Amino acid sequence: MYHASGKTFEKACGSRAQVWHNTAHHTSGGLTRKNLIKNKWGKIVSASKSKTAKRQKRLEKAGWFATKGKFGAEKRELSRKRRGTRKA
């Protein structure tokens, strides 16, 4: 038994699922219950990493966009900004 922050846990360190179900206090990486969330597929993920990934918009940067009136993503050509040569 492991006692931490006024609660009793079976293990100190465990998997994300064990931390989620309050069987373990933290993961090997140090994530506690408050640092974990479930994503839209029901997978237990790090809250901070999930938040960061949402802000990055990787699909849009790769050229995939949602089109109004259509289902699914559509590939579009991106207009890349060109940098001119800098004058010294």
N, C-alpha and C positions, 0 to 999 in steps of 0.2 A: 504494500500500500504506500501511496505517495500523498503527502499532505502539502497543499499549496493554496495560497490565497483563500483560506477558510473552507476549502473543499477537499474531498478525498478522491483520488484517482487510483485505478489499478496499476497503471504504469506512469512513469515520468515522461518517457519518450515513446512515441508511437507513430503510426501512419496517419495520414490526413483524415481518413474515415474514423479512426479511433479517437482522434482529437475532436472531430465533429460530433461524435456520439458521447463525449465526455468520459471516455474510457481511459484516455491518456491526456496528460497535461499539455504537452507540446510535441511538435514534429522534430526530426533530427536537424532541420534547418532553423528551428526556433520559433515556428509559427504556432500561435495559440488560437483558441476558438474565435476570438474577436478579429483575427487576421485572415480568416477563411470565409469564403462565400460560395454559393453554388452558381454556376454559370447557366446559360439558357438550355444546355443539354443535360443539366443535373449533375455535372461533374464538380467535385470540390476543388476549388482553385484559390490561389492567393489573391486577396482583395486588392492589394496595391498593384500587382502585376496586371490584373484584369483591367483596372482603371487606366493604367498607363497604355495598355494595348488598344483600348477603345479610342484614346486620344491620338494615337499614331495614324489611324486610318490607312492601313497598309494596302487594302484592296483598291482604294481610290488612287493611291499613289502608283499602283501597278496598272491603272487604266480601267478598272471595273466599276461601273456605276449602275444605279437603279434608274430605270426609265419609267416615266409616268405612264400609267395605263398598261404596263406589261409586267409579267411575273418573271423574276429572276434577274441576275446581273447581266449587263451588256458591256462588251469591250468597246472602249472609245479611245481614239488617238489623243494622247496628251500633247498639249503645246508646251514644250519645254522652254524655259527662259534661257536665252543664250547670254553669256557674259562676254562683254567686249574686252579687248586687250587694254590693260591699264597703262596709262601714260605716266612716265616717271617725271 
